[in-house]
């Protein structure tokens, strides 16, 4: 489940169809040797329960509602309209919402950890402090100029033939497929790799090879007209700018050739819909298949440079793209490839180089692409970068300071209640056969939940960090992470590993391990407040938990059985009925129109929309079960059902700049927040709660309400 508006660490509520399929994630390894593994920190002692919730009188911001709007016409505006009117998107953000509120607090909490760590004498704490301090050393970075990236640029300039090009491309292979920070497989390198459980043989790990190589987020930015044509011109200008800053006297001509090459790369790429199709991605190749099925690349040289020369088995996620990119390696002029690699080296390094480079990078990636007028303060960028490099070391301290035992216990209890409610929903399904139900029930029964933090922490002792080398630190951290990943090949699957940090505002489902992960940082208001009303908590964090459970049963998660194997456990008739419900939900979301003539992609967002519908329904059931027949009590003039649905809608309060929203509609597997809040129209209980009648805009006849699970 990936949280749309927070991530950079905002993989939005996880792209289960692809992201979770490749995520490494978590769980308590009961067989871990306590004497040989760094153990998880215990949560902080239970804090005194606050006397009052952080929001309103019972955990909900009633002042943010717009009661002039009928709930049945626009539930998002009814619940959040006044908040939208009075809230300005911060100048350093492309979007703002509930997740960002938590993110700001978490940024401040982690900043304090990093600044304090700079005073440590040695160990991981000192590494944290030195990494953060190196990024913050603007004067030192200015003084060193472009020198830190020169060795890389000189190596690129020395490429003399196609074999050397293959070595250079293999040497840049990284475990940097942006599963957590984006909504698709994205890597600026020509190919990316992620090591995870083999979805065809879940008792082993496999390297997943994926497409990459674009400087803009997706193929559509290169191939569409209109707004995209203007962005391409701006991008070409940015490419030229970085080359000019590095001293290149032929920057404009080289920029044109680089963008032309990337356009050819884009034509070879799979689409978003294809990339999010698990069955299309499950392509088992042997090492020999790379040369046979994707000729053009010197694969022996590439794999040797990547440290994968002994690896025989791969999962090739986008085989046509891999073949197309390999062909381009052979067909395009060597000098153009060298210019391309030079630009991408500068682009990746820009944030660690003098201000002129960082400003140029932000002017394109931040302002031109997303409409963000102002770059984040340097300390915020330093926090994000330190988390990327050495995040579990930071997370261990974060948990000790900011995640108390009472919060964990209550969240664990809620998760178990919601899992029980989901199992009851399976029992009650009239359209599903006993045979399919048995598999679904087994999958629920075997579901594992990790709450707050991993059972053991990563060891960063081999990572070299220097207090005066910001770019070098980032490059060494990236290589360290890559080597940590490929070291898992040939080793037993480690079910204790997390693909998220405890200080991440997000959650995820890992179908390959039938596992849910809820980092500590998401267990904060407005999602969870220990002093808040149960109905609000179940509507907010309860719906998040239900969403993650339901991801195991969405259009992608339902392809995995209770063991985590990609295996069809459905009868043909049951699958036909399930797909019919999916089609109806895709059509419902495809009818939403954020801009005239521009619709939400109901197919691209289907998995997340299924998880929202089923998760919200399950959380509502769990809330009713948790009350054990207690009489309904009004709070602030709201009934329990009203508080539940308002808690859900408030969790999705958000605003986005136009450029960012338009980009999201192309690449994000989540619908925008204002439409996710409309999920309520599929639940029967919502209608009497707000007296929604036939004729109102959101009204759906009972037979039109989508009931997936």
C-alpha positions as CSV (number, residue, x, y, z in Angstrom):
1,X,0.0,0.0,0.0
2,X,1.7,3.1,-1.0
3,X,0.9,6.5,0.3
4,X,0.3,8.8,-2.5
5,X,1.2,12.2,-1.1
6,X,4.1,11.6,1.2
7,X,6.5,9.6,-0.6
8,X,9.6,10.3,-1.5
9,X,9.2,7.5,0.8
10,X,5.9,7.9,-0.8
11,X,5.5,5.0,-2.8
12,X,1.9,5.8,-2.3
13,X,0.0,2.7,-0.7
14,X,2.2,0.1,-2.2
15,X,2.0,-0.9,-5.8
16,X,1.1,-4.4,-5.0
17,X,0.9,-5.7,-8.5
18,X,4.5,-5.0,-9.1
19,X,6.1,-3.4,-6.1
20,X,5.0,-5.9,-3.5
21,X,5.7,-8.7,-5.8
22,X,9.3,-7.7,-5.7
23,X,9.5,-6.2,-2.2
24,X,11.7,-7.9,0.3
25,X,9.8,-7.2,3.4
26,X,9.4,-8.3,6.8
27,X,8.4,-10.5,9.5
28,X,9.7,-12.0,12.7
29,X,12.2,-14.7,11.9
30,X,11.6,-17.1,14.8
31,X,14.7,-19.1,13.8
32,X,17.1,-16.1,13.9
33,X,20.1,-16.7,16.0
34,X,20.0,-14.0,18.7
35,X,23.7,-14.2,19.2
36,X,24.6,-13.5,15.6
37,X,22.0,-11.0,14.4
38,X,21.5,-7.4,15.5
39,X,18.2,-7.4,17.4
40,X,15.3,-5.0,17.1
41,X,15.0,-2.3,19.6
42,X,12.1,-2.6,22.0
43,X,9.5,0.1,21.7
44,X,9.6,2.9,24.2
45,X,7.7,2.4,27.4
46,X,4.0,3.3,27.1
47,X,3.6,7.0,27.3
48,X,0.8,8.4,29.5
49,X,-2.3,8.3,27.4
50,X,-3.1,11.9,26.3
51,X,-6.2,13.3,27.9
52,X,-7.3,14.7,24.6
53,X,-7.0,13.7,21.0
54,X,-4.7,15.7,18.8
55,X,-7.6,16.6,16.4
56,X,-10.9,18.0,17.7
57,X,-12.7,16.6,20.7
58,X,-12.7,12.9,19.5
59,X,-9.9,12.6,16.9
60,X,-11.6,14.3,13.9
61,X,-11.2,17.8,12.5
62,X,-14.8,18.8,12.2
63,X,-13.7,22.4,11.4
64,X,-12.3,21.1,8.1
65,X,-15.8,20.0,6.8
66,X,-17.8,22.0,4.3
67,X,-21.4,21.3,5.4
68,X,-22.8,23.4,2.6
69,X,-22.0,20.4,0.3
70,X,-24.2,17.4,0.5
71,X,-22.4,14.2,1.6
72,X,-24.3,12.4,-1.2
73,X,-23.0,14.8,-3.9
74,X,-19.3,15.0,-3.0
75,X,-18.2,13.2,0.2
76,X,-14.6,14.4,-0.1
77,X,-15.7,18.1,-0.1
78,X,-18.3,17.4,2.6
79,X,-15.5,16.0,4.9
80,X,-12.6,18.2,3.8
81,X,-13.9,21.2,1.9
82,X,-13.0,23.9,4.4
83,X,-9.6,22.4,4.9
84,X,-9.0,22.5,1.1
85,X,-10.1,26.1,1.0
86,X,-7.9,27.3,3.9
87,X,-4.8,25.1,3.2
88,X,-2.0,26.3,0.9
89,X,0.4,23.8,-0.5
90,X,3.8,24.6,0.9
91,X,6.2,26.2,-1.6
92,X,8.5,23.2,-1.4
93,X,5.8,20.6,-2.1
94,X,4.0,19.5,-5.3
95,X,1.1,18.2,-3.2
96,X,0.0,18.3,0.5
97,X,-2.3,16.2,2.6
98,X,-2.7,14.1,5.7
99,X,0.5,12.1,5.0
100,X,2.5,15.3,4.8
101,X,1.3,16.3,8.2
102,X,2.8,13.2,9.6
103,X,5.9,13.5,7.4
104,X,6.7,17.0,8.8
105,X,6.7,15.7,12.3
106,X,8.7,12.7,11.4
107,X,11.2,14.8,9.5
108,X,11.8,16.9,12.7
109,X,12.1,13.8,14.8
110,X,14.7,12.2,12.6
111,X,16.5,15.5,12.1
112,X,17.1,15.6,15.9
113,X,18.4,12.0,15.8
114,X,20.8,12.8,13.0
115,X,22.1,16.1,14.5
116,X,22.7,14.4,17.8
117,X,24.4,11.5,16.1
118,X,27.1,13.9,14.8
119,X,28.4,14.1,18.4
120,X,28.9,10.4,18.7
121,X,32.5,9.1,18.9
122,X,32.1,6.0,16.7
123,X,29.8,3.2,15.6
124,X,26.6,3.5,13.5
125,X,25.5,6.7,15.3
126,X,28.7,8.4,14.1
127,X,28.1,7.2,10.5
128,X,24.6,8.7,10.7
129,X,26.0,12.0,12.0
130,X,28.8,12.1,9.5
131,X,26.5,11.3,6.5
132,X,24.1,14.1,7.5
133,X,26.9,16.6,8.2
134,X,28.5,15.9,4.8
135,X,25.3,16.7,3.0
136,X,24.8,19.8,5.1
137,X,28.3,21.1,4.4
138,X,27.4,23.6,1.6
139,X,30.7,25.5,1.9
140,X,32.8,22.4,1.5
141,X,30.7,21.2,-1.5
142,X,31.1,24.6,-3.2
143,X,34.8,24.5,-2.6
144,X,35.3,21.1,-4.1
145,X,33.3,22.0,-7.2
146,X,32.8,19.3,-9.8
147,X,35.9,17.4,-8.7
148,X,33.9,14.6,-6.8
149,X,32.2,13.5,-10.0
150,X,35.3,13.8,-12.3
151,X,36.6,10.2,-11.8
152,X,33.3,8.9,-13.1
153,X,33.2,11.4,-16.0
154,X,36.8,10.4,-16.9
155,X,35.9,6.7,-16.9
156,X,33.0,7.4,-19.2
157,X,35.2,9.4,-21.6
158,X,37.6,6.4,-21.7
159,X,35.0,4.0,-23.1
160,X,36.5,2.8,-26.4
161,X,34.3,0.0,-27.7
162,X,31.0,-1.8,-27.2
163,X,32.5,-4.2,-24.6
164,X,33.7,-1.3,-22.5
165,X,30.2,0.2,-22.9
166,X,28.6,-3.0,-21.6
167,X,31.0,-3.0,-18.7
168,X,30.1,0.6,-17.9
169,X,26.4,-0.2,-18.1
170,X,26.8,-3.3,-15.9
171,X,28.8,-1.3,-13.4
172,X,26.0,1.1,-12.9
173,X,23.4,-1.6,-12.3
174,X,21.9,-1.0,-8.9
175,X,19.1,-2.1,-6.6
176,X,17.6,1.3,-7.2
177,X,14.3,0.3,-8.7
178,X,12.3,2.9,-6.9
179,X,9.7,0.6,-5.3
180,X,9.0,2.9,-2.4
181,X,9.4,6.3,-3.8
182,X,7.4,6.0,-7.0
183,X,4.5,4.2,-8.4
184,X,6.3,2.3,-11.0
185,X,9.6,0.5,-11.6
186,X,11.9,3.5,-12.1
187,X,15.6,3.6,-12.4
188,X,17.7,6.2,-14.2
189,X,20.2,3.5,-15.2
190,X,19.5,1.5,-18.4
191,X,18.5,-1.5,-16.4
192,X,17.6,-1.9,-12.7
193,X,17.6,-5.0,-10.6
194,X,15.8,-6.0,-7.4
195,X,16.6,-9.2,-5.5
196,X,13.6,-10.8,-3.8
197,X,11.7,-14.0,-3.4
198,X,11.3,-15.8,-6.7
199,X,7.6,-15.6,-7.5
200,X,7.8,-18.9,-9.4
201,X,9.9,-20.7,-6.7
202,X,9.2,-18.9,-3.4
203,X,11.8,-20.9,-1.5
204,X,14.6,-19.0,-3.1
205,X,15.7,-15.5,-4.1
206,X,16.0,-14.2,-7.6
207,X,17.2,-11.1,-9.4
208,X,14.4,-9.2,-11.2
209,X,15.8,-7.3,-14.2
210,X,13.7,-4.3,-15.2
211,X,13.7,-1.5,-17.8
212,X,15.2,1.9,-17.1
213,X,17.3,4.6,-18.6
214,X,14.9,7.6,-18.8
215,X,15.4,11.0,-17.3
216,X,11.7,11.7,-17.2
217,X,9.3,9.4,-15.3
218,X,7.6,7.4,-18.0
219,X,7.6,6.6,-21.8
220,X,4.5,8.8,-22.3
221,X,6.6,11.9,-21.5
222,X,8.6,11.2,-24.6
223,X,5.9,10.0,-26.9
224,X,2.8,12.2,-26.3
225,X,2.2,15.6,-27.8
226,X,0.7,18.8,-26.1
227,X,2.0,19.4,-22.6
228,X,4.6,16.6,-23.0
229,X,6.1,18.2,-26.1
230,X,6.8,21.4,-24.0
231,X,8.3,19.3,-21.2
232,X,10.6,17.6,-23.7
233,X,11.9,21.0,-24.8
234,X,12.5,22.0,-21.1
235,X,14.2,18.6,-20.5
236,X,16.5,19.1,-23.4
237,X,17.4,22.5,-22.0
238,X,18.2,21.0,-18.6
239,X,20.4,18.3,-20.2
240,X,22.3,21.1,-22.0
241,X,22.6,23.1,-18.8
242,X,24.3,20.3,-16.8
243,X,26.7,19.6,-19.7
244,X,27.5,23.4,-19.9
245,X,28.1,23.6,-16.2
246,X,30.6,20.7,-16.6
247,X,32.5,22.7,-19.2
248,X,31.2,21.1,-22.4
249,X,31.3,23.5,-25.4
250,X,29.0,21.4,-27.5
251,X,26.2,21.0,-25.0
252,X,23.2,21.9,-27.1
253,X,23.9,19.5,-29.9
254,X,24.7,16.7,-27.4
255,X,21.5,17.4,-25.5
256,X,19.5,16.9,-28.6
257,X,21.2,13.6,-29.3
258,X,20.7,12.4,-25.7
259,X,17.0,13.2,-25.8
260,X,16.7,11.5,-29.1
261,X,18.3,8.4,-27.7
262,X,16.0,8.5,-24.6
263,X,13.0,8.7,-27.0
264,X,14.1,5.5,-28.6
265,X,14.5,3.9,-25.2
266,X,11.0,5.1,-24.3
267,X,9.6,3.5,-27.5
268,X,11.1,0.2,-26.3
269,X,9.6,0.5,-22.8
270,X,6.6,-1.4,-21.6
271,X,3.5,0.6,-20.6
272,X,2.4,1.2,-17.1
273,X,-0.4,-1.3,-17.5
274,X,1.9,-3.9,-18.9
275,X,4.4,-3.3,-16.1
276,X,1.8,-3.8,-13.5
277,X,0.6,-7.1,-14.9
278,X,2.3,-9.8,-12.7
279,X,1.7,-12.6,-15.1
280,X,3.3,-10.7,-17.9
281,X,6.3,-10.0,-15.6
282,X,6.8,-13.6,-14.6
283,X,9.4,-14.5,-17.2
284,X,12.1,-16.9,-16.0
285,X,15.2,-16.6,-18.1
286,X,18.5,-18.4,-17.9
287,X,21.7,-16.4,-18.3
288,X,22.1,-17.8,-21.8
289,X,18.7,-16.4,-22.7
290,X,19.9,-12.9,-22.3
291,X,22.2,-13.1,-25.3
292,X,19.7,-15.3,-27.2
293,X,16.6,-13.3,-26.6
294,X,18.1,-9.8,-26.1
295,X,21.0,-9.6,-28.5
296,X,23.1,-6.4,-28.9
297,X,24.5,-6.1,-25.4
298,X,27.7,-7.9,-24.5
299,X,26.0,-9.7,-21.6
300,X,29.1,-11.5,-20.4
301,X,30.8,-8.1,-19.9
302,X,27.7,-6.5,-18.4
303,X,27.1,-9.3,-15.9
304,X,30.8,-9.5,-14.9
305,X,30.8,-5.8,-14.1
306,X,27.5,-6.2,-12.3
307,X,28.9,-9.0,-10.1
308,X,26.3,-11.4,-11.5
309,X,28.5,-13.5,-13.8
310,X,27.8,-16.6,-11.8
311,X,24.0,-16.1,-11.6
312,X,22.1,-18.4,-13.9
313,X,18.5,-17.6,-13.2
314,X,16.7,-14.2,-13.7
315,X,13.2,-12.9,-13.7
316,X,12.9,-10.5,-16.7
317,X,10.0,-8.3,-15.9
318,X,9.6,-6.5,-19.3
319,X,11.2,-8.9,-21.8
320,X,10.4,-6.8,-24.9
321,X,11.9,-3.8,-23.3
322,X,15.0,-5.6,-22.2
323,X,15.4,-6.9,-25.8
324,X,14.8,-3.4,-27.2
325,X,17.2,-1.7,-24.9
326,X,19.9,-4.3,-25.7
327,X,19.4,-3.7,-29.4
328,X,19.9,0.0,-28.9
329,X,23.3,-0.6,-27.2
330,X,24.5,-2.1,-30.4
331,X,22.8,0.2,-32.9
332,X,23.3,3.7,-31.5
333,X,26.6,5.5,-31.9
334,X,29.1,4.9,-29.1
335,X,29.7,8.7,-28.7
336,X,26.0,9.3,-28.1
337,X,26.0,6.6,-25.4
338,X,29.0,8.2,-23.8
339,X,27.2,11.6,-23.8
340,X,24.1,9.9,-22.4
341,X,26.1,8.4,-19.5
342,X,27.9,11.7,-18.8
343,X,24.6,13.5,-18.5
344,X,23.1,10.9,-16.2
345,X,26.2,10.8,-14.0
346,X,25.8,14.6,-13.6
347,X,22.1,14.4,-13.1
348,X,22.4,11.8,-10.3
349,X,25.2,13.7,-8.7
350,X,23.6,17.2,-9.0
351,X,22.2,17.3,-5.4
352,X,25.7,16.7,-4.0
353,X,27.5,19.2,-6.2
354,X,27.7,23.0,-6.0
355,X,24.5,25.1,-5.9
356,X,24.4,25.7,-9.6
357,X,24.0,22.0,-10.3
358,X,21.4,21.5,-7.5
359,X,19.4,24.5,-8.6
360,X,19.3,23.4,-12.2
361,X,18.2,19.9,-11.1
362,X,15.4,21.3,-9.0
363,X,14.3,23.8,-11.7
364,X,13.6,20.8,-13.9
365,X,12.7,17.9,-11.7
366,X,10.8,20.0,-9.1
367,X,9.4,23.1,-10.8
368,X,9.0,22.1,-14.5
369,X,7.9,18.5,-13.8
370,X,5.7,19.0,-10.7
371,X,5.1,22.7,-10.4
372,X,6.9,23.0,-7.1
373,X,8.1,26.6,-6.8
374,X,10.7,26.2,-4.0
375,X,13.3,23.6,-3.2
376,X,13.0,22.0,0.3
377,X,15.3,23.4,3.0
378,X,18.6,21.7,2.9
379,X,18.1,19.9,6.2
380,X,15.0,18.2,4.9
381,X,17.0,16.9,1.8
382,X,19.7,15.8,4.2
383,X,17.3,13.9,6.3
384,X,15.8,12.1,3.3
385,X,19.2,11.3,1.8
386,X,20.5,10.0,5.2
387,X,17.5,7.8,5.5
388,X,18.1,6.4,2.0
389,X,21.7,5.6,2.8
390,X,21.6,4.3,6.4
391,X,17.9,4.4,7.3
392,X,17.6,1.3,9.5
393,X,20.3,2.7,11.8
394,X,18.2,5.8,12.1
395,X,15.0,3.8,12.4
396,X,16.4,1.8,15.4
397,X,16.8,5.1,17.3
398,X,13.5,6.4,16.1
399,X,11.6,3.4,17.4
400,X,13.3,3.7,20.8
401,X,12.3,7.3,21.1
402,X,8.9,7.6,19.3
403,X,7.1,4.3,19.2
404,X,5.6,3.2,22.5
405,X,4.5,-0.3,23.5
406,X,0.9,0.8,24.1
407,X,0.6,2.0,20.5
408,X,2.1,-1.2,19.1
409,X,-0.2,-3.4,21.3
410,X,-3.4,-1.5,20.2
411,X,-2.4,-1.6,16.6
412,X,-1.6,-5.3,16.8
413,X,-5.1,-5.9,18.3
414,X,-6.8,-3.8,15.6
415,X,-4.9,-5.8,12.9
416,X,-6.1,-9.1,14.3
417,X,-9.7,-7.9,14.6
418,X,-9.6,-6.8,10.9
419,X,-8.1,-10.1,9.8
420,X,-10.9,-11.9,11.7
421,X,-13.4,-9.7,10.0
422,X,-12.0,-10.4,6.5
423,X,-12.2,-14.1,7.2
424,X,-15.9,-13.7,8.1
425,X,-16.5,-11.8,4.9
426,X,-15.1,-14.7,2.9
427,X,-17.4,-17.0,4.8
428,X,-20.4,-14.8,3.8
429,X,-19.6,-14.5,0.1
430,X,-22.5,-15.9,-1.8
431,X,-20.9,-15.9,-5.2
432,X,-17.7,-17.9,-4.3
433,X,-17.6,-21.7,-4.3
434,X,-16.4,-23.7,-1.2
435,X,-13.3,-24.8,-3.1
436,X,-12.1,-21.3,-3.8
437,X,-13.1,-20.2,-0.3
438,X,-10.9,-22.9,1.3
439,X,-7.9,-21.4,-0.4
440,X,-8.9,-17.9,0.5
441,X,-9.4,-18.9,4.1
442,X,-6.0,-20.6,4.2
443,X,-4.4,-17.5,2.9
444,X,-6.0,-15.3,5.6
445,X,-5.1,-17.9,8.3
446,X,-1.4,-17.8,7.3
447,X,-1.2,-14.0,7.1
448,X,1.7,-12.6,9.1
449,X,1.8,-9.0,10.4
450,X,4.8,-6.9,11.3
451,X,4.0,-3.9,13.3
452,X,6.3,-1.0,13.8
453,X,9.8,-2.2,13.2
454,X,11.8,-5.3,12.0
455,X,12.8,-8.1,14.3
456,X,16.5,-7.5,13.5
457,X,18.4,-4.5,12.1
458,X,20.8,-4.2,9.2
459,X,24.5,-4.0,9.9
460,X,26.1,-1.0,8.3
461,X,29.6,-1.6,9.8
462,X,31.1,-2.2,6.3
463,X,29.7,1.1,4.9
464,X,32.4,3.8,4.7
465,X,31.1,7.3,5.5
466,X,33.3,10.4,5.4
467,X,32.3,13.8,6.9
468,X,33.7,15.7,3.9
469,X,32.5,13.6,0.9
470,X,28.7,14.0,0.3
471,X,28.7,12.5,-3.2
472,X,31.1,9.7,-2.3
473,X,29.0,8.8,0.6
474,X,25.9,8.5,-1.6
475,X,27.7,6.5,-4.2
476,X,29.2,4.1,-1.6
477,X,25.8,3.7,0.1
478,X,24.2,2.8,-3.2
479,X,26.9,0.3,-4.0
480,X,26.7,-1.1,-0.4
481,X,22.9,-1.6,-0.8
482,X,23.4,-3.3,-4.2
483,X,26.0,-5.6,-2.9
484,X,23.8,-6.4,0.1
485,X,21.1,-7.4,-2.2
486,X,23.0,-9.6,-4.6
487,X,24.7,-11.3,-1.6
488,X,21.2,-12.8,-0.9
489,X,21.3,-14.8,-4.2
490,X,21.9,-18.5,-3.4
491,X,21.1,-17.9,0.3
492,X,17.9,-19.0,2.1
493,X,15.0,-16.5,2.0
494,X,15.2,-14.1,5.0
495,X,11.6,-13.5,6.0
496,X,12.6,-11.0,8.7
497,X,13.8,-8.4,6.2
498,X,11.9,-5.2,5.6
499,X,11.7,-3.1,2.4
500,X,10.6,-0.1,4.4
501,X,12.0,2.0,7.2
502,X,10.2,2.4,10.6
503,X,10.2,6.1,10.0
504,X,8.3,5.7,6.7
505,X,4.7,6.9,6.4
506,X,3.4,3.9,4.5
507,X,2.4,0.3,4.7
508,X,2.7,-2.7,2.4
509,X,1.5,-6.2,1.5
510,X,4.1,-8.7,0.4
511,X,2.2,-11.5,-1.4
512,X,5.3,-13.6,-2.0
513,X,5.5,-14.0,1.8
514,X,1.8,-13.5,2.6
515,X,2.9,-10.7,5.0
516,X,1.8,-7.2,6.0
517,X,4.1,-4.5,7.2
518,X,3.1,-1.4,9.1
519,X,6.0,1.0,9.9
520,X,5.9,2.9,13.2
521,X,5.6,6.3,11.7
522,X,2.2,5.7,10.1
523,X,0.7,5.0,13.5
524,X,0.3,8.7,14.2
525,X,-2.7,11.1,13.9
526,X,-4.7,11.5,11.8
527,X,-4.4,7.8,11.1
528,X,-4.1,6.6,14.6
529,X,-4.4,8.4,17.9
530,X,-4.5,6.5,21.2
531,X,-6.9,9.1,22.7
532,X,-9.2,9.2,19.7
533,X,-12.6,7.6,19.2
534,X,-12.5,4.0,18.1
535,X,-14.8,4.7,15.1
536,X,-12.3,7.3,13.8
537,X,-9.3,5.1,14.3
538,X,-11.0,2.2,12.5
539,X,-12.0,4.4,9.7
540,X,-8.5,5.8,9.3
541,X,-5.7,3.3,10.3
542,X,-8.3,0.4,10.3
543,X,-9.0,1.1,6.6
544,X,-5.3,1.2,6.0
545,X,-4.9,-2.2,7.6
546,X,-7.9,-3.6,5.7
547,X,-6.4,-2.1,2.5
548,X,-3.2,-4.1,3.0
549,X,-5.0,-7.3,3.9
550,X,-7.2,-6.8,0.8
551,X,-4.1,-6.3,-1.4
552,X,-3.5,-10.1,-1.0
553,X,-6.8,-10.5,-2.8
554,X,-6.8,-7.8,-5.4
555,X,-6.4,-8.4,-9.1
556,X,-2.7,-9.1,-8.6
557,X,-2.5,-10.4,-5.1
558,X,-5.3,-12.9,-5.8
559,X,-2.8,-14.6,-8.2
560,X,-0.7,-15.8,-5.3
561,X,-1.6,-18.7,-3.1
562,X,-1.3,-19.1,0.6
563,X,2.4,-20.2,0.2
564,X,3.3,-17.0,-1.7
565,X,3.6,-18.9,-5.1
566,X,2.2,-17.5,-8.3
567,X,-0.5,-20.1,-8.7
568,X,-4.2,-20.0,-9.9
569,X,-6.3,-21.3,-6.9
570,X,-9.6,-20.1,-8.4
571,X,-12.3,-22.1,-10.1
572,X,-13.0,-20.8,-13.6
573,X,-16.5,-19.6,-12.6
574,X,-15.4,-17.9,-9.4
575,X,-12.6,-16.1,-11.3
576,X,-15.1,-14.9,-13.9
577,X,-17.3,-13.4,-11.2
578,X,-14.3,-11.8,-9.5
579,X,-13.2,-10.2,-12.8
580,X,-16.7,-8.9,-13.5
581,X,-16.6,-7.0,-10.2
582,X,-13.1,-5.7,-11.1
583,X,-14.4,-4.5,-14.4
584,X,-17.3,-2.6,-12.7
585,X,-14.8,-0.9,-10.3
586,X,-12.5,0.0,-13.1
587,X,-15.4,1.6,-14.9
588,X,-16.5,3.5,-11.8
589,X,-13.1,5.1,-11.2
590,X,-12.6,5.6,-15.0
591,X,-15.7,7.9,-14.9
592,X,-13.9,10.4,-12.6
593,X,-12.6,13.4,-14.4
594,X,-10.1,15.6,-12.6
595,X,-9.6,17.8,-15.7
596,X,-12.0,18.2,-18.6
597,X,-11.4,15.2,-20.9
598,X,-8.8,13.7,-18.5
599,X,-10.0,10.7,-16.5
600,X,-8.6,8.5,-13.8
601,X,-7.2,5.3,-15.4
602,X,-9.5,2.8,-13.8
603,X,-7.3,-0.1,-15.0
604,X,-4.0,1.3,-13.8
605,X,-5.5,2.0,-10.4
606,X,-7.6,-1.1,-10.1
607,X,-5.5,-3.0,-7.5
608,X,-5.5,0.0,-5.2
609,X,-9.2,0.6,-5.7
610,X,-10.1,-3.0,-4.9
611,X,-8.0,-2.8,-1.7
612,X,-9.8,0.5,-0.8
613,X,-13.3,-1.0,-1.3
614,X,-12.6,-4.3,0.4
615,X,-10.4,-2.7,3.1
616,X,-12.9,-0.1,4.1
617,X,-15.7,-2.7,4.2
618,X,-13.6,-5.0,6.3
619,X,-12.6,-2.2,8.7
620,X,-16.3,-1.3,9.2
621,X,-17.1,-4.9,10.0
622,X,-14.2,-5.0,12.4
623,X,-15.3,-1.8,14.1
624,X,-18.8,-3.3,14.7
625,X,-17.3,-6.5,16.1
626,X,-15.0,-4.5,18.4
627,X,-18.0,-2.8,20.0
628,X,-19.4,-6.1,21.1
629,X,-23.0,-4.8,21.0
630,X,-22.3,-1.6,23.0
631,X,-25.0,1.0,22.4
632,X,-24.2,3.5,19.7
633,X,-23.2,6.8,21.2
634,X,-23.1,10.2,19.5
635,X,-20.0,12.3,19.8
636,X,-20.0,15.9,18.6
637,X,-23.3,15.3,17.0
638,X,-22.0,12.4,14.9
639,X,-23.1,8.8,15.0
640,X,-20.5,6.0,15.1
641,X,-21.0,5.2,11.4
642,X,-20.6,8.9,10.5
643,X,-17.4,9.1,12.5
644,X,-16.1,6.0,10.9
645,X,-16.6,7.3,7.3
646,X,-15.5,10.8,8.1
647,X,-12.3,9.3,9.6
648,X,-11.7,7.5,6.3
649,X,-12.4,10.6,4.2
650,X,-10.1,12.8,6.4
651,X,-7.2,10.4,5.9
652,X,-7.4,11.2,2.2
653,X,-7.6,15.0,2.5
654,X,-5.1,16.3,-0.1
655,X,-4.3,19.0,-2.6
656,X,-1.9,18.8,-5.6
657,X,-0.5,21.2,-8.1
658,X,-1.8,20.8,-11.6
659,X,1.4,19.5,-13.1
660,X,1.8,17.0,-10.3
661,X,-1.7,15.8,-10.5
662,X,-1.5,15.4,-14.3
663,X,1.7,13.4,-13.9
664,X,0.1,11.2,-11.3
665,X,-2.8,10.3,-13.5
666,X,-0.3,8.9,-16.0
667,X,2.0,7.0,-13.7
668,X,0.4,6.5,-10.3
669,X,-1.4,3.3,-9.5
670,X,-3.5,5.1,-6.9
671,X,-6.4,7.4,-7.8
672,X,-6.1,10.9,-6.5
673,X,-7.2,11.3,-2.8
674,X,-10.4,13.2,-3.6
675,X,-11.6,10.1,-5.6
676,X,-10.3,7.5,-3.1
677,X,-12.5,9.2,-0.5
678,X,-15.5,8.3,-2.7
679,X,-14.9,4.6,-2.1
680,X,-17.7,5.0,0.5
681,X,-20.4,4.9,-2.2
682,X,-19.9,1.2,-2.5
683,X,-20.7,0.4,1.2
684,X,-24.4,0.0,2.1
685,X,-23.8,1.4,5.6
686,X,-22.7,4.8,4.2
687,X,-26.1,5.6,2.7
688,X,-28.3,5.7,5.9
689,X,-25.4,7.2,7.8
690,X,-25.6,10.4,5.7
691,X,-29.2,10.0,4.4
692,X,-27.9,9.6,0.8
693,X,-30.8,9.4,-1.6
694,X,-31.4,8.4,-5.2
695,X,-30.7,11.5,-7.4
696,X,-27.7,12.6,-5.6
697,X,-24.4,12.5,-7.5
698,X,-22.7,9.7,-5.6
699,X,-25.8,7.5,-5.2
700,X,-25.5,4.0,-6.6
701,X,-28.4,1.6,-6.8
702,X,-27.7,-1.4,-4.5
703,X,-26.9,-3.7,-7.5
704,X,-24.4,-1.1,-8.8
705,X,-22.4,-1.0,-5.6
706,X,-19.2,-3.0,-6.1
707,X,-18.7,-5.8,-3.6
708,X,-15.4,-7.4,-4.4
709,X,-14.9,-9.2,-1.1
